[in-house]
Amino acid sequence: MRQDRDGKLMQWNIIVSMLSQIVSLIINLISKRVICIYLNVEYLGLQSLYSNFCDVLSFAYFGAGTAMLFSFYGPLARNDKAQLTAIYRHYDNIYKKMTWILTGAGILTTLPAVFSVNASIKDTEVAVTFLTFMLSIVLYNRYMVRNYFIQADQRRYFVAAVTGGVDAAALAAEILVLKFFRSYEAFVICILFKNLLINHIFGRYLKSRYPFLFVYTEPLGSAETERIKSNVSDMVMYRFGKVLISNTDNIFISRFISTAMVGVYSNYQFIIAGITSLVSAFYEAITARVGQMLSVKGTEEQYAQFRFYSFLNSWMTGATVVCFYYLVQDFLKLWMGSVPQLTKEIILIIIVNYYLETCRFATKMYREGAGLFRNIKQMILIKGLLNIVLSFIMGKMWGLAGILTATTISSAVTLFWYEPLVVYRYFKKSYINELYYQVLTLLQMACSFMAAGLVSGCFSGSGTGGFLLKGAACAAAANICYILFYLALRMIRKKQG
């Protein structure tokens, strides 16, 4: 373990993570297309539904994982191997217990999963494929403690490279299985073996690079155990609130409309999730460095970096919102061919929800890096419960638009304003700074929207060549607006001294 004093590990993390996300997007694009070719759109909806149910089952793993990362940052910065070993073993034991509990919960969830499917697929096939899919996720999550430790040591590049490489190899097997067997069950079995292989590679890497983790050491003291228990509890509640928001929409869509509509919506959901993962990959790549710096740097220096990362966040969010709006329909025609498409009004709701979530990535990174877990859990639970109630009411009244608007409302009245407030209190700064940031972000985005709209109107977007030209023009127009805005702000600040 060495400290990243020259920033090389951070550079590797950013580059490899971004490349891995691009590879992952391409793999998923091909995978979805192959499912459509050899099966049908109902199976796309089925896979999205399974993912939602399994995300609900996995919330405890990811909540504990965020708390785990925070627990590792301090000992890694101090190179305290004994403390690292004790923390690692403590979390490994937590994950072992969670796996047994969630496996049982997953089996019990089979009936609700079957009930949620509104398609011409046999119930027995739904039950068997759901159980296999659930098992693949639970077994993968069981050893996520390995993944998190490697990331905490600022080696996310290794995690990204392994995951991307195995995913690419598994894609070939999945295509062959679908082509020759036309079986969704066989496809899901491929996912199971892929996840087991990734865990095996991480385990071998950990034993070779961090052998001290497997040498007996004294367990954690009661004070540290209680602190971890409190952080894990807070973050598990936080993740539970998040799954109530992000993983219930498809269930409501399937019941109120149809599973086929879940498949149509999942195409847009996949693209927006892919864009989110690219932006998120940048912040996840630097989270460990920020977390370790928060352990040793002064508040003013931390705040200066926070402002810089917030500006990057604004740029990334705005540019991707603009490009998604003008390019998504053309991309879908190119990717999936002649498939049903959503209206412009629905797309607007989708990008508003994307903005409300993504514009806070820098804020979230600093909140989690500073260990501000307890401050947020009540608000995320309120948001999740509000989303379920509104989705049920508005979904019955207005269908898909109602369900998605429920997410917009629940986000806007809770975490959108509250999470930045927690971080500004940590920095002892006025919340006026956040209002200033949001006004500037929306103003920049409005200018980019107008510029990209004028430019995109000059291109049809049909065919690969037409789409690439339109995409390049939109991206250039949006980013030029942000560059000009940035230069103008710098000039104003220089004049102000």
C-alpha positions in Angstrom: 0.0 0.0 0.0 1.5 3.3 -1.1 0.0 6.8 -0.8 -1.0 8.4 -4.1 1.1 11.6 -3.6 1.6 12.3 -7.4 -2.0 11.5 -8.4 -1.0 8.6 -10.7 -3.4 6.1 -9.1 -6.2 8.7 -9.4 -5.4 9.1 -13.1 -5.4 5.4 -13.7 -8.7 5.0 -11.8 -10.4 7.7 -13.9 -9.1 6.4 -17.3 -9.7 2.7 -16.7 -13.1 3.3 -15.0 -14.4 5.5 -17.8 -13.1 3.0 -20.4 -14.7 0.1 -18.5 -18.0 1.9 -18.4 -17.9 2.5 -22.1 -17.1 -1.2 -22.7 -19.9 -2.1 -20.3 -22.4 0.1 -22.2 -21.4 -1.5 -25.5 -21.8 -5.0 -24.0 -25.2 -4.2 -22.6 -26.3 -2.6 -25.9 -25.4 -5.8 -27.7 -26.9 -8.0 -25.0 -30.3 -6.2 -25.1 -30.3 -6.3 -28.9 -29.6 -10.1 -28.9 -32.4 -10.7 -26.4 -34.7 -8.8 -28.7 -33.6 -10.8 -31.8 -33.6 -14.3 -30.3 -36.4 -13.9 -27.7 -38.7 -10.8 -27.6 -39.3 -7.4 -25.9 -41.1 -9.1 -23.1 -37.9 -10.7 -21.9 -36.3 -7.3 -21.9 -39.0 -6.2 -19.5 -38.6 -9.4 -17.5 -34.8 -8.7 -17.0 -35.5 -5.1 -15.9 -38.1 -6.4 -13.5 -35.7 -9.0 -12.0 -33.0 -6.3 -11.7 -35.4 -4.1 -9.7 -36.4 -6.9 -7.3 -32.7 -7.9 -6.8 -31.7 -4.3 -6.2 -34.3 -4.2 -3.5 -32.8 -7.3 -2.0 -29.2 -5.9 -2.3 -29.8 -2.6 -0.6 -28.2 -3.8 2.6 -25.0 -4.9 0.8 -24.5 -1.5 -0.8 -25.4 0.4 2.3 -22.8 -1.5 4.3 -20.3 -1.1 1.5 -20.5 2.7 1.6 -19.9 2.6 5.4 -17.1 0.1 4.9 -15.2 2.4 2.4 -15.3 5.2 5.1 -14.0 2.8 7.7 -11.0 1.9 5.5 -9.9 5.4 4.5 -8.3 6.4 7.8 -6.3 3.2 8.5 -5.2 3.1 4.8 -3.9 6.7 5.1 -2.0 5.7 8.3 -0.9 2.3 6.9 -2.4 0.6 10.0 -2.5 -3.0 8.8 -3.7 -4.5 12.1 -6.7 -2.1 12.1 -7.4 -2.8 8.4 -7.4 -6.6 9.0 -9.8 -6.2 12.0 -12.2 -4.0 10.0 -12.0 -6.3 6.9 -12.9 -9.4 8.9 -15.7 -7.6 10.8 -17.3 -6.6 7.5 -16.8 -10.0 6.0 -18.7 -11.5 8.9 -21.5 -8.9 8.4 -21.8 -9.8 4.7 -21.8 -13.6 5.5 -24.8 -13.1 7.8 -26.6 -10.8 5.3 -26.2 -13.4 2.6 -28.1 -16.1 4.5 -30.9 -13.6 5.4 -31.2 -12.2 1.9 -31.1 -15.6 0.2 -34.2 -16.6 2.3 -35.8 -13.3 1.5 -35.1 -13.8 -2.2 -36.8 -17.2 -2.2 -39.9 -15.6 -0.5 -39.8 -12.8 -3.1 -40.4 -15.3 -6.0 -44.2 -15.1 -5.6 -44.4 -11.3 -5.8 -42.0 -11.4 -8.8 -44.3 -13.9 -10.6 -47.3 -11.8 -9.7 -45.7 -8.6 -11.0 -45.1 -10.1 -14.5 -47.9 -9.1 -16.9 -46.8 -11.0 -20.0 -47.3 -14.2 -22.1 -44.5 -16.0 -20.2 -45.2 -19.1 -18.2 -45.2 -18.7 -14.4 -42.8 -21.7 -14.0 -40.3 -20.1 -16.3 -40.6 -16.8 -14.5 -40.1 -18.5 -11.1 -37.0 -20.6 -12.2 -35.3 -17.7 -14.0 -35.9 -15.3 -11.2 -34.4 -17.7 -8.6 -31.3 -18.2 -10.8 -30.9 -14.5 -11.4 -31.4 -13.8 -7.7 -28.8 -16.4 -6.7 -26.3 -14.9 -9.1 -26.7 -11.5 -7.5 -26.6 -12.7 -3.9 -23.5 -14.8 -4.5 -21.8 -11.8 -6.2 -22.7 -9.5 -3.4 -21.5 -11.9 -0.7 -17.9 -11.1 -1.5 -18.3 -7.4 -2.3 -16.0 -6.7 0.7 -13.1 -7.7 -1.5 -14.2 -5.2 -4.2 -14.6 -2.4 -1.6 -11.2 -2.9 0.0 -9.4 -2.7 -3.4 -11.4 0.5 -4.2 -10.6 2.0 -0.8 -6.9 1.5 -1.6 -7.3 3.7 -4.7 -7.1 0.7 -7.1 -10.5 1.0 -8.6 -8.8 0.6 -12.0 -8.2 -3.1 -11.2 -11.8 -3.7 -10.2 -13.0 -1.9 -13.4 -10.5 -3.8 -15.7 -11.5 -7.2 -14.3 -15.2 -6.6 -14.4 -15.0 -5.2 -18.0 -12.8 -8.0 -19.2 -15.0 -10.8 -17.7 -18.2 -9.1 -18.9 -16.8 -9.0 -22.5 -15.9 -12.7 -22.4 -19.3 -13.6 -20.9 -21.1 -11.7 -23.7 -19.8 -14.1 -26.3 -21.1 -17.1 -24.3 -24.5 -15.4 -23.8 -24.8 -14.7 -27.5 -24.0 -18.3 -28.4 -26.4 -19.6 -25.8 -29.3 -17.5 -27.0 -28.6 -18.3 -30.7 -28.5 -22.1 -30.3 -30.8 -22.7 -27.3 -33.2 -19.7 -27.4 -33.4 -20.1 -23.6 -33.5 -17.2 -21.1 -32.7 -19.7 -18.3 -29.4 -20.6 -20.0 -28.7 -16.9 -20.5 -29.2 -16.3 -16.7 -26.9 -19.2 -15.9 -24.2 -17.5 -17.9 -24.6 -14.4 -15.6 -24.3 -16.7 -12.5 -21.0 -18.2 -13.7 -19.7 -14.8 -14.7 -20.3 -13.3 -11.3 -18.6 -16.3 -9.6 -15.5 -15.9 -11.8 -15.2 -12.2 -11.0 -15.4 -13.0 -7.2 -12.7 -15.7 -7.6 -10.3 -13.2 -9.4 -10.8 -10.6 -6.7 -10.1 -13.2 -4.0 -6.8 -14.3 -5.6 -5.7 -10.7 -6.0 -6.4 -9.9 -2.4 -4.4 -12.9 -1.1 -1.4 -12.0 -3.3 -1.4 -8.2 -2.7 -2.7 -8.0 0.9 -1.7 -11.2 2.7 -1.9 -9.5 6.1 -5.7 -9.5 5.8 -5.7 -13.3 6.2 -3.4 -13.3 9.3 -5.2 -13.5 12.7 -5.4 -10.2 14.6 -7.3 -8.9 17.6 -10.9 -8.1 16.8 -12.2 -4.6 16.9 -12.9 -2.9 20.2 -16.4 -2.3 21.4 -16.3 1.5 20.6 -15.2 0.9 17.0 -17.7 -1.9 16.6 -20.5 0.4 17.8 -19.4 3.1 15.5 -19.4 0.7 12.5 -22.8 -0.6 13.6 -24.2 2.9 13.6 -22.7 3.8 10.2 -23.9 0.6 8.6 -27.4 1.0 10.1 -27.6 4.6 8.8 -26.3 3.7 5.3 -28.5 0.6 5.0 -31.6 2.8 5.7 -30.2 5.3 3.1 -29.9 2.5 0.5 -33.4 1.2 1.4 -34.8 4.6 0.7 -33.0 4.7 -2.6 -34.4 1.4 -3.8 -37.9 2.6 -2.9 -37.3 5.4 -5.3 -35.3 3.9 -8.2 -36.5 0.2 -8.2 -40.2 0.4 -7.8 -41.1 2.3 -11.0 -40.9 -0.8 -13.3 -43.0 -2.8 -10.9 -45.8 -0.2 -11.0 -45.4 0.1 -14.8 -45.7 -3.7 -15.2 -48.9 -3.9 -13.1 -50.6 -0.7 -14.3 -49.7 -0.9 -18.0 -47.8 -4.1 -19.1 -44.5 -5.9 -18.9 -43.9 -5.0 -22.6 -44.1 -1.3 -21.6 -41.4 -2.0 -19.0 -39.3 -3.3 -22.0 -39.9 -0.1 -24.0 -39.2 2.1 -21.0 -36.1 0.0 -20.1 -34.5 1.0 -23.4 -34.5 4.6 -22.3 -33.8 3.7 -18.7 -30.7 1.7 -19.9 -29.3 4.7 -21.9 -29.8 7.2 -19.1 -28.3 4.6 -16.6 -25.4 4.2 -19.0 -24.8 8.0 -19.1 -25.2 8.2 -15.3 -22.7 5.4 -14.8 -20.1 7.3 -17.0 -20.5 10.4 -14.9 -20.6 8.4 -11.7 -17.4 6.5 -12.8 -15.4 9.7 -12.7 -16.5 10.5 -9.1 -16.2 6.9 -7.9 -12.6 6.8 -9.3 -11.6 9.8 -7.1 -13.8 9.0 -4.1 -11.1 7.1 -2.2 -8.5 9.9 -2.8 -11.1 12.5 -1.5 -12.0 10.3 1.4 -8.4 9.9 2.5 -7.7 13.6 2.0 -10.7 14.5 4.2 -9.0 12.6 7.0 -5.8 14.8 6.8 -6.6 18.1 5.1 -8.0 21.4 6.5 -11.6 22.4 5.9 -10.8 25.4 3.6 -8.7 23.3 1.3 -11.4 20.7 1.2 -14.0 23.3 0.3 -11.9 24.7 -2.6 -11.7 21.2 -4.1 -15.4 20.7 -3.5 -16.2 23.8 -5.5 -14.0 22.6 -8.4 -15.7 19.2 -8.5 -19.1 20.8 -8.2 -18.3 22.8 -11.3 -17.3 19.7 -13.2 -20.5 18.0 -12.0 -22.5 20.9 -13.4 -20.7 20.7 -16.8 -21.1 16.9 -17.1 -24.7 16.9 -16.1 -25.8 19.7 -18.4 -23.9 18.5 -21.5 -25.3 14.9 -21.1 -28.9 16.2 -20.5 -28.7 18.2 -23.8 -27.3 15.4 -25.9 -29.7 12.8 -24.5 -32.7 14.9 -25.3 -31.7 15.6 -28.9 -30.2 12.2 -29.8 -32.0 9.5 -27.9 -34.8 8.8 -30.4 -32.3 8.6 -33.3 -30.0 6.3 -31.3 -32.9 3.9 -30.5 -33.8 3.6 -34.2 -30.2 2.8 -35.0 -29.8 0.4 -32.1 -33.1 -1.5 -31.8 -34.7 -0.8 -35.2 -38.4 -0.3 -35.5 -39.5 -0.5 -31.8 -42.1 1.6 -29.9 -40.8 5.0 -28.7 -41.8 7.2 -25.8 -43.2 10.8 -26.4 -41.1 14.0 -26.0 -43.1 14.8 -22.9 -42.0 11.5 -21.2 -38.4 12.1 -22.3 -38.5 15.5 -20.6 -39.6 13.9 -17.4 -36.8 11.4 -17.7 -34.1 14.1 -18.1 -35.5 16.1 -15.2 -35.2 13.0 -13.0 -31.7 12.4 -14.3 -30.7 16.0 -13.5 -32.2 15.9 -10.0 -30.1 12.9 -9.2 -26.8 13.6 -11.1 -26.3 17.2 -10.2 -25.6 16.1 -6.6 -22.8 13.6 -7.4 -20.0 15.9 -6.1 -22.1 16.7 -3.0 -22.8 13.0 -2.4 -19.0 12.2 -2.8 -18.0 14.7 -0.1 -20.9 13.7 2.2 -20.0 10.0 2.1 -16.2 10.8 2.2 -16.8 12.8 5.4 -18.9 10.0 7.0 -22.1 12.1 7.1 -24.4 9.1 7.1 -26.8 9.7 10.0 -27.7 13.2 8.7 -29.4 11.9 5.6 -31.2 8.6 6.4 -34.5 10.0 7.5 -34.8 12.2 4.4 -34.1 9.4 2.0 -36.8 7.2 3.7 -39.3 10.0 3.4 -38.4 10.4 -0.2 -38.8 6.6 -0.9 -42.1 6.3 0.9 -43.4 9.4 -0.8 -42.4 8.0 -4.2 -44.3 4.8 -3.6 -47.5 6.6 -2.5 -47.4 9.1 -5.4 -46.5 6.4 -8.0 -49.5 4.3 -6.9 -51.9 7.3 -7.1 -50.5 9.1 -10.1 -49.7 5.8 -12.0 -53.4 4.8 -11.8 -54.5 8.2 -13.0 -51.9 9.1 -15.7 -50.0 5.9 -16.4 -46.3 6.1 -17.2 -46.2 9.9 -17.1 -47.7 9.8 -13.6 -45.2 7.2 -12.3 -42.2 9.1 -13.5 -43.6 12.5 -12.3 -44.0 11.0 -8.9 -40.2 10.4 -8.8 -39.7 14.0 -9.8 -41.8 15.4 -7.0 -40.4 13.1 -4.3 -36.8 14.0 -5.4 -37.4 17.8 -5.6 -39.0 18.1 -2.1 -36.5 16.0 -0.2 -32.9 15.1 -1.1 -32.4 17.7 -3.9 -32.2 20.5 -1.4 -31.4 18.7 1.8 -28.2 16.8 0.9 -26.3 20.0 -0.1 -27.5 21.6 3.1 -25.8 18.8 5.1 -22.5 19.3 3.2 -22.5 23.1 3.5 -23.1 22.7 7.3 -20.0 20.5 7.4 -17.9 23.1 5.6 -19.5 25.9 7.8 -20.6 27.8 4.6 -23.8 29.5 3.7 -26.5 27.6 1.8 -26.7 30.6 -0.5 -23.7 29.1 -2.3 -25.8 26.1 -3.3 -28.6 28.3 -4.6 -26.0 30.3 -6.7 -24.7 27.0 -8.0 -28.1 25.7 -9.1 -29.1 29.0 -10.8 -25.8 29.1 -12.7 -26.2 25.4 -13.7 -29.7 25.9 -15.0 -28.7 29.0 -16.9 -25.8 27.2 -18.5 -28.0 24.3 -19.4 -30.7 26.6 -21.0 -28.0 28.2 -23.2 -26.7 24.8 -24.2 -30.2 23.6 -25.0 -30.8 26.5 -27.4 -27.5 26.2 -29.1 -27.7 22.4 -29.5 -31.3 22.7 -30.7 -30.3 25.1 -33.5 -27.4 22.9 -34.6 -29.2 19.6 -34.4 -32.0 20.9 -36.7 -29.4 20.9 -39.5 -29.0 17.1 -39.4 -31.5 14.3 -39.9 -29.8 11.9 -37.6 -30.9 8.9 -39.7 -28.3 6.2 -40.4 -25.0 5.7 -38.7 -23.3 8.6 -40.5 -26.1 11.0 -39.9 -26.4 10.1 -36.3 -22.7 10.5 -35.7 -22.7 13.9 -37.3 -25.7 15.1 -35.3 -24.2 13.7 -32.1 -20.8 15.5 -32.7 -22.6 18.8 -33.5 -24.8 18.6 -30.4 -21.9 17.7 -28.2 -19.7 20.5 -29.6 -22.5 23.1 -29.3 -23.3 22.1 -25.7 -19.6 22.0 -24.6 -18.7 25.3 -26.3 -21.4 27.0 -24.4 -20.0 25.6 -21.1 -16.5 26.7 -22.0 -17.6 30.2 -22.9 -19.6 30.4 -19.6 -16.5 29.2 -17.7 -14.2 31.8 -19.3 -16.8 34.6 -18.6 -17.0 33.6 -14.9 -13.2 33.6 -14.7 -13.0 37.1 -16.1 -15.7 38.4 -13.7 -13.9 36.9 -10.7 -10.6 38.4 -11.8 -12.2 41.9 -12.1 -13.7 41.4 -8.6 -10.2 40.7 -7.3 
